[in-house]
Amino acid sequence: MTQLTDIDTLLAQVRDEYLRRMTQGHGRLLQQVEHYTVAHTGKMLRPRLTLLAAATLGSDVLHSRRTLLLAVAVEMLHNASLLHDDVIDRSLTRRGTPSVNARWNNGIAVLVGDYHLAHLMQLLDEVADADASRLINQTVIAMVEAELLQQEVERGKIKDEKGENKPASANFQHSAFNFQLPTKETYLAVIDGKTARLFATAAALGNPAYQHFGLHYGRLFQLRDDLADNEATPWTEQLIEQEEDILATMQEKLDISY
């Protein structure tokens, strides 16, 4: 089995390749924002999942140029979504530091997010894998649709079972999609689209057999994150328990550590 130290080494290469590509443009401002973004990339869980899944197919696949570039693509998409989300949510911090929109302004954050997406398209053209491109395109669509659903919830336009408008909670927070929502199904639709879908894609790009693992891993990740920011509901802990059981069962069958 691939050692986790190998994954860490490859993840450092992913970070370097990501920075190299995102700082090729002209202009001091672009360089400043990109270096700032990379300095606060966090644990890079999504590209790590790509590498872990690829490792199950053998060393040649794990160390291939294709796997490296697809891991970079996942991080590009993730950071593009964060840059745009912080503008939408009016967030002033990201991982304990000022967000790009707070440190500079909304326009710069949107432009740099778009710059990430443009480089993502360029990278996918370089990889020349139609299935990977299709999967990432479908993921972007799902992420946008889920964000719009969240906005719809916030505006109180989700209808109840009788077809009547059901107002969103007055406690709705921009910074965290909390549990005070019309239905559990609506909540899951949002976190699946905004978060879990990208984890699923990250895993599938490494090894398609791990797509469902990535989906449930991402769902559990968001559930725990939201629970830390909000009070539990009668179904919160039930969902977390359910996802933990699913992942435990999958891990028994799949050669992956998380």
N, C-alpha and C positions, 0 to 999 in steps of 0.2 A: 504494500500500500504506500502511496505517496506520503512522505513526511510533511507535516504542517509547516516545517521550516522551508521546504521547497515552495509551498504555496506563498509564504511570506516574501520569499525572494522574488517570485514571479509577480506578486502584487506590487512590489516596489518598482518593477519594470513597467507595469501598467501605469502607475502614477507618473513615472518619468516620460513615458510615451504620450500620455494625456497632456502633461505640461508642455512638452515639446510642440505638439500639434496646436495647442491653444495659444501659444505665445509666438507664433510665426508671423502674425500680422504686424502692421506698422502702427506706431503710435504709443506714446508713453502711458497714456491712460489705460489702453487695452492691456498692456503688460502689467500694470499695477493691479487692475481688477482680477486678472487671471491668476497672478501669483497669490493674491489674497484669497481667491476661491480655493485654489489647490492647497493652501496652507491650512484650510479649515474643512477638508474633505471628510473628516471623521474616520470610521473604521473601514470604509469601502466594502460594505457587506455584500453588495450586489455583484461587483466584479469578482469578489472572493468566491461567491457561490458559483459563478461561471467556471472558475478555475477548479473548484472542488468537483463539480460535475464532470468536467473534461478529464480530470485525473482518473475517473473510473473507466475511461476508454483507453488508458495506457499513456506512457510517458511521451510517445511521439505526438499524440493529440494534444496533451497538456502543454508541451513546449513548442507547439506549432505557432507560426506567425498568425494564422487565422484566429486561434484561440486568444492570443494576446490582443489583437485588434478588436475582437468582439467584446472582450472584457473592458477595453477602453470605451467602446461604443455605449455599453451599459452605463458607465460612469458619466459619460457626456450627457446622455438622456436624463439621468437622475439629477445632475446638477442644473441642467436647463430647466427642469420642472421646479426645482427649489427656487431658482432665481425668479421665475414667473409667479410661483406660489406666494413668495414673500411680498410681492407687489400686490397681488390680489387680496391677501390677508392683512396687508398693512403691517406686517411683522417688522419690528425694529431690531430683533436679535435672531441669530442663527447659530446654534451650538454654543451659546454663551457669549458670542461676540456680535458686534453690530452687523446686521445684514448688509448686503451690497446696496440695496435701495436706501438704507438708513445712512450708510457711510458716504454714498455718492448721491444718487437720486433714482426715482422710478424709471425714468427714461433710459438711464445707463444700464440698470438691472435688466430691463426688457431687451435692450439691444444685445447685451452680452448673452442672455439666454438664447436669443435668436442665433447668435454667432455659434453657440454650442450646437444648435440643431443643424446649422449649415455644415459645420465640420463633421457632424454625425453622418449626414447624407454623403459627403465626400468620402468618408471612411468606408461606408457600406459599398460605395461604388468600387473602391479599391479591393475590398474583400471579394466582391463579385459572387455572392452567394444569394440566389433569389429567395430561398427559404428563410434565411436569416433576415433579409431586408423586409420580406412580407411580415414576419413575426414582429419585428420592431415597429413597422408602420401600424400594424393592428394594435400594438400596445399603446402607441401615442394616441390613437383614436379612442381607446378605452379610457386612458387617463383624462383626456379632455372631456369626454362624456360624463365621467364620474365627478369631475370638478363642477360641471354645469349642474349635475344633479344635486351636489352639495349646495350650490348657490340657490337652486330652486327650493331646497329645504329651508335655507336661511330666510328666504323671502316668504315662507309660509304657504307655498303653492302646492305642496303635496296633499293629495286628497285621501280621506279615510275610506273605509270599506263602503260607506254609503254614498261615496261620490262627492262629499262635501269638503270644502277647503278646511284643512286642519292646520292651525297656526303653528309655526316652529316655536321652540322653547325660547323664552326671553333670556335664558342662560346660555344660548348658543355662543360659542367662542370662535373667533377667527383662527386663533393660534392652535386649537386642537379640536378635532371633530368629535364632540362629546357624545354621550349616550342618551341625552335628552332629545330623542328623535321620534318621529311618528311611529316607526316600526323597526323591529330588529332586521327585517329583510332590506329596508332602505339603508340602514347603517352598513350592512354587509356589502350591499351593492356599491356603496361609496368606497369603503376601504379595499374592496377587491379591485376596483378600477384604478384608484389612485395609488395604491401601495402594493397589494399582493400580486397584481398582474405583472408589474415590473420584476419582482422577485421570480415569478414563474418564468418569465422570458429569460432572465439572467441564467437560470438553471438550464433551461431548454437549449440555450445557445452553446452550453458546454456539453450537454448530453440530453437529447429530447426525452429520454426516459424519466428525467427528473423534473419535468415541468410541473406535475401535480405536487411534488414535494415542495418546489419553490413557492407555489401558490399558497399552500397551507403554512409554510414557514413565514411568508410575508403577512398573512392574515394574523398569525399569532404575534408577530412583531408589532403590528399596529394595535392589536387589542391590548397588549401589555403597555404600550406607549400611551394610549388613550386612558387606560385605567390609572396610570400614574398622575394624570392631569385632571381626572374627573372622579366623581363618586360612582360607586358601583351600582348597577341596576340588578333586578332579579335574574336577568339573563346574561349579564356580563361574565361572571365567573363560570357559568355553564358553558359559554362559548370558548373560554380559555381552556377549560378542562377538555372539551371536545377536541380542540385543535392539538392540544398536547398529546392526547391519546392517538390521534391520527398520525402525527409525526413520529411517535414512538413505534407505531406499527410499521410505518414506512422505513424507518431507520433499521429495523430488524432485517428488512429485505434488501435495502440499498447500501452500498459501500460508501458511506459519506458521514463526515463528522460536521457538527454545526454548533 
